[in-house]
Amino acid sequence: MLEEALDQDQQPFDWRSHLAILRRRRWLILLPFFAGWLAVWMVSWWLPSIYRSGTLILVEQPTVPQQFVVPNIAGDLQERLQNITQQILSRTRLLHIIEGLNLYAKERQRRTPDEIVERMRKDIEIELVRDKNNQLTAFNIYYSSRDPQVAQRVTSELSNLFISENLEARQAQSQSTTKFLESELEEARKSLSEQEEKVREFKDQHLGELPGQMQSNLQILSGLQTQLQTEEEALNHAKQQNVYLESLLGQYRNHPESPKSGSNASMGLPEIDQELQKLRAQLADLTAHYTDRHPDVRKLKEQIARTEKMRDQFAAGLRSKIVDPEKADGSTAPDGIPLRDAGPIMELESQLKVNKIEIANRQKAIDEIKTKIPDYQVRLNRSPVMEQQLADLTRGYDQSRVNYDSLLKKKNDSELATSLELQQQGEHFRVLDPPSLPVKPYSPKRLQLCAIGLVVGLLLGGATTAGAELLDDRIHDEKTLKKLIQIPVLSEIPNVSTDTETRAERRDGWLVWATTSLVLVSILAGSALSYFRG
């Protein structure tokens, strides 16, 4: 048995036997084949025609380049398009469109609004169009309906909704961004004002101790020390002058002149000349270092002038006593000094008063300078601490200032971008292809169903033929007979047909060919009708 099975597997394909089966079962193949195709073709025409209208919407970039106006709208275009699609396909929007265009009139009588909305969502299709760089450049909107004009109207309504919704969404998002930046800028302005107020209060409280005033404090301290030294030198000089004037006044009072004592006429002149020499030497030293406008130079010149005047008066008094001693009448001043000697004494007393006033003023100025010097020394000592505290305040102020300037720039850029969006000069949608009026149905695909009907017919004819062969127990050829009896065949009797059988066989052949031609013509005609009329 195994050898017989192997022999059967190794036998070549017997096309003659299969051809004989086709001839023998030609009606079982032809009729089911045509019936299967006809059934599918009729079903395709029984199905309602669905027309689909479409429009192409182009995503146009902003007319103003981004290097001039930076958009203030975040998010990807595809993400924004998905959000717009969700809004348009919402239940409220779709019900508004359904009621406005009177869509699904029959279905609304027996279905709920939610079912109608779901039906319309299935009839709407959004198709994205991308370029070579996978960037979204356009998208198609399709709507399917049994009425081509309704499909066109709904597609036009959807395209208008997408365009208007995109503009509204972009404008709203742009304005929201600008308002947010304005609120943040106001907060930054308040923070900056607070920091400025803190810095101002700190500078007002520590005026003179700030780091920027350290150099001026050093200069003032150096000036005060120099001024103190100058005032002390002037005080010492004024004290020496005071001693000299008191000594000279004492000489006048202790040695009053009389007409009889002409030998003492020149008493006191050498001391005055010596004092003049000292004063002139001091003047020469001061003029070598300072100009004539210096206060010490001016005071010293005035003192020399007074001393010279006093010397001249003293010398004139002595000469008058020597030249006309008889004019001295012997009268005296209230303090017992003769009146002829009262002039120089009064001049000396006047100079002594001025000298005392000068000494008091010099001492007062020295006390004031000594009071100021510790204050400036304290300021210099506190400068590092003030510098650190001011640096902390300034750091917060600088951060607030940088944040404020950054927000101000962003707010200005955002206002410019918002103005661009309000003028519809930003990124927007534009209808490139208006909604089409469909001529042929989009569904069902009747030509494809014709092809499917051919496949169904072939399967049906093959199944019928195979079933008939399996149920038929007759022997139709020599090979089957040899397998059945397993004995050698000695002779064969040929098939002898009568004239009636021959004519019947011919008629049957013509009938088969005619039927086959009719079937083929019917299939071709049906396919052509499906192609041209959709």
C-alpha positions as a Python dict, from the first residue, in 0.01 Angstrom:
ca = {
    (1, 'M'): (0, 0, 0),
    (2, 'L'): (284, 235, 86),
    (3, 'E'): (444, 166, -252),
    (4, 'E'): (116, 241, -431),
    (5, 'A'): (83, 571, -243),
    (6, 'L'): (439, 661, -337),
    (7, 'D'): (368, 572, -696),
    (8, 'Q'): (60, 792, -697),
    (9, 'D'): (255, 1084, -551),
    (10, 'Q'): (527, 1048, -810),
    (11, 'Q'): (282, 1044, -1103),
    (12, 'P'): (280, 1367, -1311),
    (13, 'F'): (-20, 1601, -1332),
    (14, 'D'): (-280, 1444, -1562),
    (15, 'W'): (-432, 1743, -1736),
    (16, 'R'): (-632, 1520, -1973),
    (17, 'S'): (-832, 1379, -1684),
    (18, 'H'): (-902, 1726, -1548),
    (19, 'L'): (-999, 1850, -1891),
    (20, 'A'): (-1235, 1556, -1917),
    (21, 'I'): (-1391, 1657, -1586),
    (22, 'L'): (-1441, 2013, -1714),
    (23, 'R'): (-1610, 1882, -2026),
    (24, 'R'): (-1822, 1642, -1833),
    (25, 'R'): (-1923, 1898, -1564),
    (26, 'R'): (-1936, 2206, -1784),
    (27, 'W'): (-2287, 2301, -1681),
    (28, 'L'): (-2206, 2258, -1312),
    (29, 'I'): (-1920, 2500, -1360),
    (30, 'L'): (-2077, 2755, -1589),
    (31, 'L'): (-2412, 2803, -1423),
    (32, 'P'): (-2291, 2838, -1058),
    (33, 'F'): (-2011, 3067, -1180),
    (34, 'F'): (-2258, 3302, -1347),
    (35, 'A'): (-2505, 3274, -1060),
    (36, 'G'): (-2239, 3370, -802),
    (37, 'W'): (-2117, 3668, -1005),
    (38, 'L'): (-2473, 3781, -1077),
    (39, 'A'): (-2567, 3762, -710),
    (40, 'V'): (-2270, 3978, -601),
    (41, 'W'): (-2326, 4223, -886),
    (42, 'M'): (-2693, 4264, -797),
    (43, 'V'): (-2604, 4312, -432),
    (44, 'S'): (-2361, 4589, -533),
    (45, 'W'): (-2644, 4772, -711),
    (46, 'W'): (-2882, 4705, -426),
    (47, 'L'): (-2649, 4880, -181),
    (48, 'P'): (-2715, 5258, -157),
    (49, 'S'): (-2472, 5488, -334),
    (50, 'I'): (-2255, 5699, -103),
    (51, 'Y'): (-2104, 6020, -244),
    (52, 'R'): (-1798, 6175, -87),
    (53, 'S'): (-1706, 6543, -122),
    (54, 'G'): (-1358, 6663, -33),
    (55, 'T'): (-1167, 6988, 6),
    (56, 'L'): (-796, 7060, 46),
    (57, 'I'): (-697, 7320, 307),
    (58, 'L'): (-347, 7462, 288),
    (59, 'V'): (-155, 7563, 600),
    (60, 'E'): (-5, 7899, 505),
    (61, 'Q'): (293, 8029, 697),
    (62, 'P'): (301, 8386, 840),
    (63, 'T'): (345, 8660, 583),
    (64, 'V'): (593, 8840, 812),
    (65, 'P'): (919, 8644, 867),
    (66, 'Q'): (975, 8502, 1213),
    (67, 'Q'): (1303, 8691, 1260),
    (68, 'F'): (1096, 9010, 1268),
    (69, 'V'): (790, 8890, 1461),
    (70, 'V'): (821, 8578, 1677),
    (71, 'P'): (489, 8392, 1721),
    (72, 'N'): (363, 8367, 2079),
    (73, 'I'): (156, 8053, 2019),
    (74, 'A'): (290, 7733, 2165),
    (75, 'G'): (220, 7379, 2055),
    (76, 'D'): (262, 7178, 1740),
    (77, 'L'): (41, 7240, 1439),
    (78, 'Q'): (-76, 6880, 1439),
    (79, 'E'): (-164, 6901, 1807),
    (80, 'R'): (-358, 7224, 1751),
    (81, 'L'): (-534, 7066, 1454),
    (82, 'Q'): (-635, 6771, 1670),
    (83, 'N'): (-778, 7008, 1931),
    (84, 'I'): (-971, 7196, 1663),
    (85, 'T'): (-1100, 6865, 1523),
    (86, 'Q'): (-1219, 6759, 1868),
    (87, 'Q'): (-1403, 7089, 1911),
    (88, 'I'): (-1568, 7072, 1569),
    (89, 'L'): (-1664, 6706, 1613),
    (90, 'S'): (-1817, 6775, 1950),
    (91, 'R'): (-2178, 6684, 2008),
    (92, 'T'): (-2299, 7046, 2023),
    (93, 'R'): (-2129, 7151, 1699),
    (94, 'L'): (-2243, 6846, 1503),
    (95, 'L'): (-2602, 6873, 1625),
    (96, 'H'): (-2601, 7237, 1515),
    (97, 'I'): (-2483, 7135, 1168),
    (98, 'I'): (-2733, 6848, 1151),
    (99, 'E'): (-3023, 7073, 1242),
    (100, 'G'): (-2907, 7359, 1023),
    (101, 'L'): (-2868, 7143, 707),
    (102, 'N'): (-3147, 6897, 796),
    (103, 'L'): (-2920, 6594, 777),
    (104, 'Y'): (-3028, 6235, 847),
    (105, 'A'): (-3395, 6329, 842),
    (106, 'K'): (-3519, 5968, 837),
    (107, 'E'): (-3264, 5842, 1087),
    (108, 'R'): (-3358, 6115, 1337),
    (109, 'Q'): (-3709, 5978, 1357),
    (110, 'R'): (-3597, 5643, 1497),
    (111, 'R'): (-3252, 5710, 1647),
    (112, 'T'): (-3128, 5914, 1939),
    (113, 'P'): (-2922, 6233, 1892),
    (114, 'D'): (-2611, 6059, 2021),
    (115, 'E'): (-2647, 5786, 1758),
    (116, 'I'): (-2694, 6048, 1485),
    (117, 'V'): (-2382, 6235, 1603),
    (118, 'E'): (-2183, 5913, 1602),
    (119, 'R'): (-2308, 5837, 1252),
    (120, 'M'): (-2195, 6180, 1129),
    (121, 'R'): (-1854, 6136, 1291),
    (122, 'K'): (-1809, 5818, 1091),
    (123, 'D'): (-1902, 6004, 773),
    (124, 'I'): (-1634, 6271, 836),
    (125, 'E'): (-1273, 6195, 753),
    (126, 'I'): (-965, 6415, 813),
    (127, 'E'): (-655, 6327, 612),
    (128, 'L'): (-320, 6497, 683),
    (129, 'V'): (-80, 6589, 402),
    (130, 'R'): (293, 6596, 478),
    (131, 'D'): (599, 6694, 279),
    (132, 'K'): (928, 6510, 237),
    (133, 'N'): (1047, 6633, 576),
    (134, 'N'): (736, 6492, 745),
    (135, 'Q'): (606, 6843, 807),
    (136, 'L'): (232, 6906, 802),
    (137, 'T'): (159, 7132, 504),
    (138, 'A'): (-212, 7072, 434),
    (139, 'F'): (-505, 6847, 517),
    (140, 'N'): (-812, 6711, 341),
    (141, 'I'): (-1166, 6714, 477),
    (142, 'Y'): (-1408, 6452, 343),
    (143, 'Y'): (-1777, 6399, 408),
    (144, 'S'): (-1985, 6111, 278),
    (145, 'S'): (-2358, 6127, 207),
    (146, 'R'): (-2619, 5969, -18),
    (147, 'D'): (-2685, 6310, -172),
    (148, 'P'): (-2383, 6463, -355),
    (149, 'Q'): (-2507, 6819, -300),
    (150, 'V'): (-2551, 6758, 72),
    (151, 'A'): (-2201, 6616, 84),
    (152, 'Q'): (-2068, 6932, -80),
    (153, 'R'): (-2258, 7166, 154),
    (154, 'V'): (-2146, 6981, 466),
    (155, 'T'): (-1784, 6976, 347),
    (156, 'S'): (-1799, 7350, 284),
    (157, 'E'): (-1944, 7407, 631),
    (158, 'L'): (-1673, 7195, 791),
    (159, 'S'): (-1396, 7377, 604),
    (160, 'N'): (-1535, 7713, 716),
    (161, 'L'): (-1548, 7587, 1073),
    (162, 'F'): (-1186, 7471, 1059),
    (163, 'I'): (-1068, 7807, 923),
    (164, 'S'): (-1266, 8021, 1167),
    (165, 'E'): (-1189, 7796, 1463),
    (166, 'N'): (-818, 7810, 1386),
    (167, 'L'): (-824, 8190, 1369),
    (168, 'E'): (-1020, 8218, 1692),
    (169, 'A'): (-798, 7966, 1869),
    (170, 'R'): (-478, 8140, 1760),
    (171, 'Q'): (-609, 8485, 1849),
    (172, 'A'): (-737, 8367, 2187),
    (173, 'Q'): (-411, 8189, 2267),
    (174, 'S'): (-207, 8490, 2154),
    (175, 'Q'): (-413, 8733, 2362),
    (176, 'S'): (-395, 8497, 2659),
    (177, 'T'): (-17, 8486, 2631),
    (178, 'T'): (0, 8867, 2616),
    (179, 'K'): (-227, 8906, 2920),
    (180, 'F'): (-21, 8655, 3113),
    (181, 'L'): (299, 8842, 3030),
    (182, 'E'): (133, 9170, 3129),
    (183, 'S'): (36, 9028, 3470),
    (184, 'E'): (385, 8887, 3518),
    (185, 'L'): (534, 9221, 3414),
    (186, 'E'): (319, 9403, 3669),
    (187, 'E'): (440, 9166, 3941),
    (188, 'A'): (798, 9221, 3826),
    (189, 'R'): (741, 9598, 3832),
    (190, 'K'): (617, 9581, 4191),
    (191, 'S'): (912, 9366, 4292),
    (192, 'L'): (1152, 9605, 4121),
    (193, 'S'): (990, 9903, 4296),
    (194, 'E'): (1028, 9728, 4631),
    (195, 'Q'): (1394, 9657, 4561),
    (196, 'E'): (1451, 10016, 4451),
    (197, 'E'): (1283, 10142, 4770),
    (198, 'K'): (1505, 9917, 4984),
    (199, 'V'): (1820, 10039, 4808),
    (200, 'R'): (1707, 10402, 4840),
    (201, 'E'): (1629, 10366, 5211),
    (202, 'F'): (1962, 10196, 5268),
    (203, 'K'): (2149, 10475, 5091),
    (204, 'D'): (1953, 10740, 5284),
    (205, 'Q'): (2024, 10570, 5617),
    (206, 'H'): (2394, 10523, 5545),
    (207, 'L'): (2468, 10839, 5355),
    (208, 'G'): (2842, 10903, 5363),
    (209, 'E'): (2923, 10538, 5445),
    (210, 'L'): (2854, 10391, 5103),
    (211, 'P'): (3130, 10211, 4910),
    (212, 'G'): (3115, 10465, 4631),
    (213, 'Q'): (3191, 10743, 4879),
    (214, 'M'): (3498, 10580, 5031),
    (215, 'Q'): (3738, 10769, 4805),
    (216, 'S'): (3572, 11101, 4882),
    (217, 'N'): (3578, 11014, 5254),
    (218, 'L'): (3949, 10946, 5227),
    (219, 'Q'): (4001, 11279, 5054),
    (220, 'I'): (3789, 11460, 5311),
    (221, 'L'): (3974, 11288, 5598),
    (222, 'S'): (4308, 11380, 5444),
    (223, 'G'): (4187, 11735, 5396),
    (224, 'L'): (4066, 11750, 5756),
    (225, 'Q'): (4399, 11627, 5884),
    (226, 'T'): (4582, 11881, 5671),
    (227, 'Q'): (4343, 12150, 5784),
    (228, 'L'): (4393, 12041, 6147),
    (229, 'Q'): (4766, 12067, 6107),
    (230, 'T'): (4732, 12409, 5946),
    (231, 'E'): (4495, 12530, 6217),
    (232, 'E'): (4726, 12402, 6490),
    (233, 'E'): (5020, 12581, 6331),
    (234, 'A'): (4815, 12897, 6298),
    (235, 'L'): (4703, 12859, 6663),
    (236, 'N'): (5062, 12824, 6777),
    (237, 'H'): (5156, 13129, 6576),
    (238, 'A'): (4860, 13324, 6719),
    (239, 'K'): (4965, 13225, 7071),
    (240, 'Q'): (5321, 13341, 7000),
    (241, 'Q'): (5177, 13666, 6866),
    (242, 'N'): (4968, 13695, 7181),
    (243, 'V'): (5273, 13654, 7400),
    (244, 'Y'): (5459, 13911, 7193),
    (245, 'L'): (5174, 14165, 7206),
    (246, 'E'): (5127, 14120, 7580),
    (247, 'S'): (5501, 14163, 7631),
    (248, 'L'): (5506, 14477, 7416),
    (249, 'L'): (5199, 14617, 7591),
    (250, 'G'): (5363, 14545, 7925),
    (251, 'Q'): (5671, 14737, 7819),
    (252, 'Y'): (5457, 15041, 7731),
    (253, 'R'): (5275, 15025, 8056),
    (254, 'N'): (5583, 14963, 8273),
    (255, 'H'): (5802, 15229, 8098),
    (256, 'P'): (5583, 15528, 8007),
    (257, 'E'): (5775, 15803, 7825),
    (258, 'S'): (5821, 16158, 7966),
    (259, 'P'): (5970, 16475, 7827),
    (260, 'K'): (6271, 16425, 8043),
    (261, 'S'): (6351, 16078, 7938),
    (262, 'G'): (6446, 16137, 7575),
    (263, 'S'): (6719, 15878, 7606),
    (264, 'N'): (6456, 15599, 7609),
    (265, 'A'): (6285, 15715, 7289),
    (266, 'S'): (6382, 15410, 7092),
    (267, 'M'): (6266, 15150, 7350),
    (268, 'G'): (6063, 14865, 7187),
    (269, 'L'): (6156, 14926, 6822),
    (270, 'P'): (6404, 14636, 6800),
    (271, 'E'): (6141, 14389, 6923),
    (272, 'I'): (5891, 14517, 6665),
    (273, 'D'): (6150, 14493, 6388),
    (274, 'Q'): (6237, 14141, 6502),
    (275, 'E'): (5868, 14043, 6493),
    (276, 'L'): (5834, 14192, 6143),
    (277, 'Q'): (6127, 13984, 6026),
    (278, 'K'): (5967, 13669, 6164),
    (279, 'L'): (5634, 13749, 6001),
    (280, 'R'): (5798, 13823, 5667),
    (281, 'A'): (5996, 13498, 5686),
    (282, 'Q'): (5672, 13307, 5751),
    (283, 'L'): (5509, 13489, 5458),
    (284, 'A'): (5795, 13392, 5228),
    (285, 'D'): (5759, 13028, 5340),
    (286, 'L'): (5381, 13026, 5284),
    (287, 'T'): (5398, 13197, 4944),
    (288, 'A'): (5640, 12924, 4836),
    (289, 'H'): (5369, 12664, 4893),
    (290, 'Y'): (5039, 12852, 4850),
    (291, 'T'): (4897, 13129, 4636),
    (292, 'D'): (4813, 13480, 4751),
    (293, 'R'): (4444, 13378, 4786),
    (294, 'H'): (4522, 13125, 5058),
    (295, 'P'): (4356, 13225, 5387),
    (296, 'D'): (4677, 13186, 5589),
    (297, 'V'): (4870, 13403, 5341),
    (298, 'R'): (4606, 13672, 5352),
    (299, 'K'): (4588, 13671, 5732),
    (300, 'L'): (4965, 13687, 5761),
    (301, 'K'): (4977, 13983, 5523),
    (302, 'E'): (4715, 14163, 5728),
    (303, 'Q'): (4909, 14094, 6046),
    (304, 'I'): (5232, 14231, 5886),
    (305, 'A'): (5042, 14540, 5775),
    (306, 'R'): (4910, 14598, 6129),
    (307, 'T'): (5253, 14545, 6280),
    (308, 'E'): (5412, 14785, 6030),
    (309, 'K'): (5140, 15043, 6106),
    (310, 'M'): (5197, 14999, 6478),
    (311, 'R'): (5573, 15039, 6428),
    (312, 'D'): (5520, 15355, 6223),
    (313, 'Q'): (5288, 15502, 6485),
    (314, 'F'): (5529, 15408, 6761),
    (315, 'A'): (5822, 15562, 6575),
    (316, 'A'): (5619, 15877, 6495),
    (317, 'G'): (5529, 15917, 6863),
    (318, 'L'): (5893, 15892, 6962),
    (319, 'R'): (5996, 16148, 6701),
    (320, 'S'): (5726, 16392, 6811),
    (321, 'K'): (5844, 16370, 7167),
    (322, 'I'): (6203, 16434, 7067),
    (323, 'V'): (6126, 16724, 6830),
    (324, 'D'): (5872, 16917, 7048),
    (325, 'P'): (5903, 16814, 7408),
    (326, 'E'): (5726, 17132, 7529),
    (327, 'K'): (5392, 17015, 7378),
    (328, 'A'): (5371, 16743, 7635),
    (329, 'D'): (5147, 16897, 7896),
    (330, 'G'): (5182, 16616, 8140),
    (331, 'S'): (4823, 16493, 8107),
    (332, 'T'): (4766, 16119, 8157),
    (333, 'A'): (4522, 15856, 8048),
    (334, 'P'): (4286, 15694, 8295),
    (335, 'D'): (4533, 15418, 8369),
    (336, 'G'): (4809, 15665, 8454),
    (337, 'I'): (4978, 15666, 8113),
    (338, 'P'): (5038, 16001, 7950),
    (339, 'L'): (4802, 16082, 7666),
    (340, 'R'): (5086, 16121, 7423),
    (341, 'D'): (5164, 15747, 7477),
    (342, 'A'): (4798, 15629, 7471),
    (343, 'G'): (4779, 15587, 7090),
    (344, 'P'): (5029, 15297, 7056),
    (345, 'I'): (4890, 15131, 7367),
    (346, 'M'): (4537, 15141, 7235),
    (347, 'E'): (4657, 14998, 6904),
    (348, 'L'): (4834, 14719, 7091),
    (349, 'E'): (4525, 14647, 7299),
    (350, 'S'): (4314, 14636, 6982),
    (351, 'Q'): (4557, 14395, 6817),
    (352, 'L'): (4563, 14188, 7134),
    (353, 'K'): (4182, 14162, 7129),
    (354, 'V'): (4188, 14059, 6765),
    (355, 'N'): (4459, 13808, 6848),
    (356, 'K'): (4254, 13660, 7130),
    (357, 'I'): (3953, 13634, 6903),
    (358, 'E'): (4169, 13464, 6644),
    (359, 'I'): (4302, 13222, 6906),
    (360, 'A'): (3945, 13139, 7013),
    (361, 'N'): (3835, 13090, 6653),
    (362, 'R'): (4137, 12873, 6578),
    (363, 'Q'): (4070, 12663, 6885),
    (364, 'K'): (3703, 12628, 6792),
    (365, 'A'): (3794, 12525, 6438),
    (366, 'I'): (4044, 12272, 6576),
    (367, 'D'): (3777, 12128, 6807),
    (368, 'E'): (3531, 12100, 6519),
    (369, 'I'): (3791, 11932, 6298),
    (370, 'K'): (3880, 11689, 6577),
    (371, 'T'): (3510, 11609, 6610),
    (372, 'K'): (3473, 11541, 6237),
    (373, 'I'): (3785, 11327, 6196),
    (374, 'P'): (3658, 11032, 6411),
    (375, 'D'): (3327, 11039, 6221),
    (376, 'Y'): (3502, 10994, 5888),
    (377, 'Q'): (3731, 10730, 6037),
    (378, 'V'): (3423, 10538, 6151),
    (379, 'R'): (3276, 10574, 5801),
    (380, 'L'): (3591, 10433, 5647),
    (381, 'N'): (3594, 10145, 5895),
    (382, 'R'): (3229, 10065, 5819),
    (383, 'S'): (3276, 10078, 5442),
    (384, 'P'): (3344, 9699, 5399),
    (385, 'V'): (3029, 9613, 5598),
    (386, 'M'): (2824, 9864, 5403),
    (387, 'E'): (2968, 9730, 5079),
    (388, 'Q'): (2857, 9375, 5162),
    (389, 'Q'): (2507, 9484, 5267),
    (390, 'L'): (2470, 9705, 4961),
    (391, 'A'): (2594, 9420, 4740),
    (392, 'D'): (2321, 9192, 4880),
    (393, 'L'): (2055, 9456, 4814),
    (394, 'T'): (2198, 9539, 4473),
    (395, 'R'): (2206, 9172, 4375),
    (396, 'G'): (1833, 9140, 4442),
    (397, 'Y'): (1771, 9466, 4258),
    (398, 'D'): (1979, 9354, 3957),
    (399, 'Q'): (1792, 9022, 3940),
    (400, 'S'): (1459, 9204, 3956),
    (401, 'R'): (1580, 9447, 3690),
    (402, 'V'): (1693, 9168, 3457),
    (403, 'N'): (1364, 8985, 3510),
    (404, 'Y'): (1168, 9304, 3445),
    (405, 'D'): (1361, 9387, 3128),
    (406, 'S'): (1320, 9030, 3001),
    (407, 'L'): (945, 9030, 3068),
    (408, 'L'): (910, 9375, 2913),
    (409, 'K'): (1079, 9256, 2593),
    (410, 'K'): (868, 8939, 2586),
    (411, 'K'): (551, 9141, 2645),
    (412, 'N'): (634, 9381, 2362),
    (413, 'D'): (711, 9090, 2129),
    (414, 'S'): (389, 8919, 2236),
    (415, 'E'): (183, 9233, 2168),
    (416, 'L'): (339, 9254, 1823),
    (417, 'A'): (258, 8888, 1757),
    (418, 'T'): (-99, 8940, 1884),
    (419, 'S'): (-142, 9236, 1652),
    (420, 'L'): (-20, 9015, 1367),
    (421, 'E'): (-274, 8746, 1457),
    (422, 'L'): (-560, 8997, 1483),
    (423, 'Q'): (-474, 9121, 1136),
    (424, 'Q'): (-479, 8757, 1016),
    (425, 'Q'): (-120, 8782, 898),
    (426, 'G'): (1, 8486, 1103),
    (427, 'E'): (-18, 8117, 1027),
    (428, 'H'): (-366, 8043, 893),
    (429, 'F'): (-570, 7795, 689),
    (430, 'R'): (-671, 7865, 332),
    (431, 'V'): (-897, 7659, 107),
    (432, 'L'): (-682, 7545, -183),
    (433, 'D'): (-940, 7318, -350),
    (434, 'P'): (-1305, 7413, -294),
    (435, 'P'): (-1544, 7137, -186),
    (436, 'S'): (-1611, 6920, -489),
    (437, 'L'): (-1951, 6808, -617),
    (438, 'P'): (-1912, 6429, -652),
    (439, 'V'): (-2035, 6278, -975),
    (440, 'K'): (-1968, 5910, -909),
    (441, 'P'): (-2043, 5728, -586),
    (442, 'Y'): (-1754, 5677, -352),
    (443, 'S'): (-1911, 5366, -204),
    (444, 'P'): (-1982, 5086, -278),
    (445, 'K'): (-1694, 5004, -514),
    (446, 'R'): (-1909, 4823, -770),
    (447, 'L'): (-1625, 4742, -1007),
    (448, 'Q'): (-1434, 4581, -725),
    (449, 'L'): (-1747, 4394, -627),
    (450, 'C'): (-1766, 4265, -986),
    (451, 'A'): (-1419, 4120, -945),
    (452, 'I'): (-1520, 3972, -612),
    (453, 'G'): (-1828, 3824, -782),
    (454, 'L'): (-1602, 3648, -1034),
    (455, 'V'): (-1402, 3496, -753),
    (456, 'V'): (-1719, 3392, -574),
    (457, 'G'): (-1854, 3235, -895),
    (458, 'L'): (-1535, 3040, -956),
    (459, 'L'): (-1537, 2912, -599),
    (460, 'L'): (-1902, 2819, -625),
    (461, 'G'): (-1853, 2637, -960),
    (462, 'G'): (-1544, 2456, -833),
    (463, 'A'): (-1723, 2348, -517),
    (464, 'T'): (-2023, 2222, -717),
    (465, 'T'): (-1802, 2028, -959),
    (466, 'A'): (-1594, 1876, -679),
    (467, 'G'): (-1908, 1769, -495),
    (468, 'A'): (-2054, 1611, -807),
    (469, 'E'): (-1732, 1416, -872),
    (470, 'L'): (-1720, 1289, -520),
    (471, 'L'): (-2081, 1171, -530),
    (472, 'D'): (-2051, 1011, -878),
    (473, 'D'): (-1950, 636, -856),
    (474, 'R'): (-1931, 574, -1231),
    (475, 'I'): (-1612, 485, -1420),
    (476, 'H'): (-1527, 734, -1695),
    (477, 'D'): (-1177, 634, -1811),
    (478, 'E'): (-937, 342, -1854),
    (479, 'K'): (-705, 448, -1573),
    (480, 'T'): (-983, 435, -1317),
    (481, 'L'): (-1085, 94, -1440),
    (482, 'K'): (-733, -45, -1413),
    (483, 'K'): (-702, 83, -1058),
    (484, 'L'): (-1033, -76, -973),
    (485, 'I'): (-997, -436, -1116),
    (486, 'Q'): (-620, -475, -1077),
    (487, 'I'): (-598, -713, -1381),
    (488, 'P'): (-454, -658, -1725),
    (489, 'V'): (-688, -534, -1996),
    (490, 'L'): (-675, -757, -2304),
    (491, 'S'): (-894, -552, -2539),
    (492, 'E'): (-1109, -234, -2553),
    (493, 'I'): (-1446, -170, -2720),
    (494, 'P'): (-1466, 179, -2868),
    (495, 'N'): (-1763, 404, -2805),
    (496, 'V'): (-2016, 367, -3084),
    (497, 'S'): (-2257, 663, -3111),
    (498, 'T'): (-2572, 677, -3318),
    (499, 'D'): (-2664, 966, -3539),
    (500, 'T'): (-2916, 1086, -3288),
    (501, 'E'): (-2656, 1089, -3011),
    (502, 'T'): (-2408, 1267, -3236),
    (503, 'R'): (-2662, 1539, -3323),
    (504, 'A'): (-2758, 1572, -2958),
    (505, 'E'): (-2396, 1605, -2860),
    (506, 'R'): (-2342, 1875, -3121),
    (507, 'R'): (-2647, 2066, -3004),
    (508, 'D'): (-2525, 2044, -2650),
    (509, 'G'): (-2184, 2178, -2754),
    (510, 'W'): (-2339, 2470, -2938),
    (511, 'L'): (-2559, 2540, -2640),
    (512, 'V'): (-2258, 2541, -2410),
    (513, 'W'): (-2069, 2783, -2631),
    (514, 'A'): (-2370, 3009, -2664),
    (515, 'T'): (-2429, 3005, -2291),
    (516, 'T'): (-2062, 3075, -2224),
    (517, 'S'): (-2066, 3367, -2466),
    (518, 'L'): (-2381, 3504, -2308),
    (519, 'V'): (-2226, 3475, -1964),
    (520, 'L'): (-1908, 3652, -2075),
    (521, 'V'): (-2103, 3928, -2250),
    (522, 'S'): (-2320, 3973, -1941),
    (523, 'I'): (-2015, 3995, -1716),
    (524, 'L'): (-1845, 4246, -1945),
    (525, 'A'): (-2158, 4457, -1973),
    (526, 'G'): (-2214, 4452, -1599),
    (527, 'S'): (-1853, 4545, -1535),
    (528, 'A'): (-1869, 4831, -1787),
    (529, 'L'): (-2190, 4958, -1626),
    (530, 'S'): (-2028, 4942, -1283),
    (531, 'Y'): (-1725, 5130, -1412),
    (532, 'F'): (-1902, 5411, -1593),
    (533, 'R'): (-2189, 5465, -1351),
    (534, 'G'): (-2001, 5378, -1033),
}
